Structures are given as structure tokens and as C-alpha cells.
Amino acid sequence: MAMTAQEIETYIREALPDAKIQIDDLAGDGDHYACRVVSEAFRGLPRVRQHQLVYNALQGHMGGKLHALALQTQTPD
């Protein structure tokens, strides 16, 4: 069973409470998403570490319940 956009947002928000999150279902199948996360927690971190924080928030579901996630991360302006 695929993850819903709401489930993805819930996992990310638990790990990054200040995050602004935008999720788009790319294929309309609940299996391929694009996700943009803006959080102060990313400040000073390299992009790879920012992405690791988001993937860790998904608690191992990436590659299982969640097949594909095109991820963009940034700090607030």
C-alpha cells in the first residue's frame, strides 16, 4: 500500500515542526511524489544532510511504502 501525501507530511512535521511542506503527487498514483521542505533546521547544513533529515523523518518508508520522492530542501528567506 502506498503512502498518502498527508502521511508523508505528518512524518516530516513530527521531525521538523517548523517546516513549510508542499507535496505534489506526480503521477496521480500515490507512489511518485515531489516534496519541497523549507525549515530553519537546514541552516548551515549541506544539501545531502538536509535530505538525510527528511529521509530519516520518513522512518524507513522510503523505498518501501514510498516508492519515489523528488525532494527539494531549503532554509527560510
N, C-alpha and C positions, 0 to 999 in steps of 0.2 A: 504494500500500500504506500502510495506517495505521500509526501508531506504537503500540507496546505501552506499558503503564504502566511496565514495567521500563526501557524505553529512555528514557522521559521522566525517570524518577528518576535514571538514570545520568548524563544530561546535566546535570541540576540539581546532583547531588552533585559532579560534576567542578568546577563553578564555585563551589559553596558547600559545602565539605566538612563543615562543622559542622551542616548543615541537618537538621531533622526534617521528613520529607516524607510526606504522606498523599495518595494518589491514588485516586480513585473513577471507574470507568467509568460514566457517567451513563445511557447508552442501551444498553449491552451490545454496542456495535458497534465498539469500539476507535477511535472517531473523536470522541467527545464526553466530555471528562474534567472533573472538578473536582479541583483540586490545592491543598493547604494546605502552605505552606512556612514554617517557623519558623527564623530564623537571626540570629545576633548581627550579621552583616554588614548587616542592615537598620537597626540602631540609628542614630537621628538622621536617617534619610533619609525624605523624603516618600513616601507610598504609590506615587505614579507612578514614582519612581526605583526603589523596591523591585521593582515589577512589571517595569520595564525590565531589571533584573539577571536576573530569571528568564527573560524572553523572550530576552535575549542568550545565556543559557546554552543555549537550545534551538537555537542556531546556524542560524537561518533556517528551521527546520522548521515554525514556526507559520504557518498559512495554506496550507501545502503538505501534507506528510505528517501534520501535526497540524491538524485542522480547527477544533476548538473546545476552549478551555481556560478554565474558570471558576476564576480564581486568587484565593486569599486569602494574604496575607503578614503576618507579624508577628515581633516580637522575642521572645526567651525572657522568661519572668517574672523 
